[in-house]
Amino acid sequence: MSSKSADMSVEKMVQVEESLQRVLGLKKMVDRWQNSHTYCLWQMTLRQRRNPYAILRMQDTMVQELALANKQLLMVRQAALHQLFEKEHRQYQQELNQMGKAFYVERL
């Protein structure tokens, strides 16, 4: 009978040990999940804190880009207008030449 009780106590100890290992495994898993959850929350709050600054930087960049685009557009328009004036000037010169006339040009 003592060998049976010894066998049962060994079996019980093995079961308890296995049960303890499962509990420890579950505890490790819960700890990892809690750490991951905490990290995710930290990342979210970090993103929320950074986000207004990123938006301000993007708005500032957009304002600068719009100013540069307007400046470039102005330069393109001025160049196109200059070409138009030169073309019209040549056309008027040709018309005046056909009539035997010319623009007055002061010579230095």
Summary of the structure (lengths in Angstrom):
residues: 108
radius of gyration: 43.4
end to end distance: 135.3
largest distance: 140.5
contacts: 200
relative contact order: 0.03
helix: 90%
strand: 0%
